[in-house]
């Protein structure tokens, strides 16, 4: 699975922002990952778009991705260790 396939499966797009040569990626719908009994935000920064994508993949692998955690449309997805850019 890659990031594009993950977006299709979850129905959630990730956003790309660039500011002064630094790229930042995260999901548009307040995605978080489970960390024990807590949730933590997930995003990635890089000097290039590819570097930011690779860091996002590394942050997501083998995690449970949660969208809309406190809302009525909460969704959870277990991300495989095989996730690639």
N, C-alpha and C positions, 0 to 999 in steps of 0.2 A: 504494500500500500504506500502511496506517496501523499504529499500534502493536498494536491488537487483532488484525489480520490477521497481523502478524509473530509474535505469540504463538501463533496457531493453526498457522502454517506450521512454526515451530520446535518446537512442542510444549512450549514453555517459557513460564511465566507471569512477568510482572514484578511486583514487590511495591511497595507504596506504604506508606511510614511517615510519620507526622506527629509532630513534637516541638516544642512551644512555638511553633506557627504556621509551622514550616518543614517543607516536604514533601520527601521523598527517594524517588527511584525507582531501582530496579536490578532485575536478573533474579535469580530465586531460585537458579538452578543455576550460580553462579559464572561468569557470562559475562564475557568479556574481548574486546578487539579487538586485531587484529594491528597492530603498530607497527614496521615494518621486520622485523627478526628476533626481536622481543620481543612479549610480550603485555602489555597494560595494562588495568586494571579500567575499567569503564564504569558511570557512575551520573550522576544529576542531582539538583540541589537547586533549590527555588524557594519563594517566599513564598506561592504558590498552587499548587494541583494542576496547573492548566493551564500555568503557567510551568515547573514541573518536567518535565511531559510534553514541552513544546516544547524544553527544553534536552536532554532525553534523545534526542529525535529528531535534534537538531543534532549531538549526539555520535556518533550511529550512522550518519548518512548517508554513503554511499560508503565504508564500512568493512567489514572482514570480521569478523563476530561469531563467536566461538568459545565453545562450551560444553564443560565437562569436559575441558579441554585436556590434562591429564596422565592422564586415565582411559581406560578401555576403550571408553567410549561417546562419544568426542570427535565433535562435530558442528561444521561451519563453514558459515556463510551469508554471502554477499555482499549487503550491504544497498544498495538502490538510492538514487540521489540524490533520488528522488521521494518518499521516505518522509515521511509527514505524521502529525500527531497524530491 
